[in-house]
């Protein structure tokens, strides 16, 4: 890199000032998406945010990068340069334990070696029949509600719960649905609270935030252990090619030792939470947009009809990445990425956009904002699937990164997109979708999700 003397100093990086004592934390907590968007609009592609007091050890300056080239640098540089030992990842580690998402270095590489083969496109395609069956099941359950309002989000949560549950554990999680729909938002709320806690208090300190966090963690562990135990008990279709069974068969690439039951639990919990959320949120926001744009919906339905008229199957349509339907799902993820923000930390002094950045500095990557960068997304708030069709899709690699990128790209990307495509195809082959709300009212925690019913009607075509 350039020498420090040739770089502009860290304290010259532009950014909002904030309050003398609390810094920018109150503004961030009140409206994280609006706060980060305004920072980009007012200060550009690299912004410095001061959290906590301006003076003293409790204050902390966090950078945010918004330009695709800077995102590329953070995601593609080596672990030696950027790591994940940040407040957010430490909080996630405290909640779900040591696993693929919460570690780095040799341990992470060994876990990736074990898990990656379970999520290749070829391997994921084995779950096509499972996904198609759950898509037909969710449609059959809603046939009685044809022509009346339903909550789209609830239906998508149920579908993703069943798909991810069967793929992971080989059986239904319907009996745990109510419990999970409380625990997962509580888990996201707890991670956000621990991430933004100033000062950081040990979990054993009985603050209200810490007590809620520990209660949620213990309840998640209890639930996932019950589900895993049941998955191997013969009470479910344990003979299916489920991921927990594969984890139990796996061996550490260096020691040739199997995973412990605690390690299986940690990986299963991480995969379940990430897979369930990503699939459900992508479908909810994507189908809501399709239900608001009749011309797009008609185009996808016509494409599906033509595919079937030519002798194609629903599974073949869903696996095709070059359809208008897949483009619409991608555009939904552009506007509403489930993970709206992630974080890295500088492991050494380095350069970002011509500025010196000292070791230990945390850096936000914000898909929510980068996906709206007007240099790469004209009229960025408009829903336009054509952005992902043909030459329109030519843009920098990290102008779009709903599943992250680089060596740590989300291993569940193929699974989530296939499950979403299969349900969308099954729905639009039979129904016209009407979304009754112009926008989805959202709450922003560790991910984004609706905070009220997503009012939708399915009408037989």
Order of alpha helices (4+ residues) and beta strands (2+ residues): alpha-alpha-beta-beta-alpha-beta-alpha-alpha-alpha-alpha-beta-alpha-alpha-alpha-alpha-alpha-alpha-alpha-alpha-beta-beta-beta-beta-alpha-alpha-beta-beta-beta-beta
